[in-house]
Amino acid sequence: MDYFLTIAASDNSGGAGIQQDLKVAHDLGYWTLSAITGITVQNFTKVFEIEAVSSNLLKSQIEQCFRSFPVKTVKIGAICSTENLLVIVDCLKQFPQKHVILDPVLFSTGGVPFLDKSALIILKEELFPLTELITPNKHEFELLTNHKINSIDKAIAITTDKCKEWGTSILLKGGHFKETMIKEALITPTDIYRFERERKTFAYSHGTGCTLSSALACYIGRNKSLYDSYLLSSKYLIEFYDELKIKISN
């Protein structure tokens, strides 16, 4: 049995966060474990409230998962507090993991913050080096680099240096760039891979970032290369949302 651990916030709507991570990992053949960083109140279109769990409770959840199960792969999503961030760093140092994928969820689509800006230095200097891959969108990457980025080419130019500075590989997601085609890039300390695909409009798109990062963690946990994991995860995401027939109401 392969064990997947997600460290993220709960989404009461079931479309993102812990709930979506668990669905994806179960679908891809893993036994799913979770450590909840916070509780959110949201629907498919808006986040109304976020409350972090205590860092001691989060620490107990993570430690118990690592002590009790041979975790194969770890996905980290919304962290919800600086104290939780420090706990996650300490746990990953105490229980080193080969495969850690971080989706740096810094704020909701509507702009509600999941992590205080003052924690960004800790995130970059302490957590990033413990990961194998991070998956920022355009807005998150701009905040992390303090650069305004209008094209994937400019993002790639910045990322080649950031891979070395942050000690991790970076998937630049293209959904928020204003281009006809979706252009994305996977940058490792040694390679740059570019991808281009048709832009699809889904009737329902809540949780796409969680879906992609969880699928990446699953495929990477099966020792697929980052390149192959990206291709498989992108295919999985498109098929997942193509099949959903959900009516969105506010």
C-alpha positions, 0 to 999 in steps of 0.5 A: 500500500502506498501512502499519500499525505496532504498537509492543507486546509479543509474546504467545506464545499469539498471542491478544493483543499484537503477534500480535493487532495484526498479525492485525487490521491484515492483516484490514483491508487493511494491510501490517503492521510491528512493533516489539517492546517485550518478550517475554511468557510467557502463555496465554489466561488468565494472564501468567507472565513479562514481559521488556522488550527493550533500549531501543536495540533498540526504538529501532532497530526503530522508526527503521527502520520510519519510515525505510523505510516511509510509515507510515499509522497507529501503534498502541501497546500494552504498553511494558514499561519506562520506558526504552522509553517514553522511546524511543517518545516520542523516535521520535515527535518525530523522526518525527511521525505524524498517527495514533497510537492508544495502548492504555495497557496498564499491567497484565495482567488478572491484575494483572501490571504492564507498566509501573512506576507511576513512569513514569505522569507521563512517559506522561501528560506526554510520550506522551499529547500525541503521540497522537490517541486513548487507549483506557483501560479502567476500571482503567487510567483509575483509575490514570491519574487517581488516582480511584476510578470506579464509573460511566461518568458519573463517568468522563466528568465527569473525562475532559472536563478530562483531554482538555485536560490530556493533549492527546488524545482518550479512549475510555472502554471500558465492559467493566469497569463493572458495568452490564447494558448496555455503556456507553462514551464517546468524548471529544474536546476539543470533543465527547462521544459516548455509546454503549450496546450489549448486553453480550455474553459471549464464550467466548474474550475474550483480546486484546479490548483489542488488537483494538479499539485496532488496528481503531481505528488502521486505520480512523482511518488511512483518515481515518475520523472518531473517531466512525465509527472507533469504530462500525466497530471495535466492530462488527469486535470483536464479529464477530471474537469471535463467530466464534472457537470456541476451547476455553480450558484452563489 
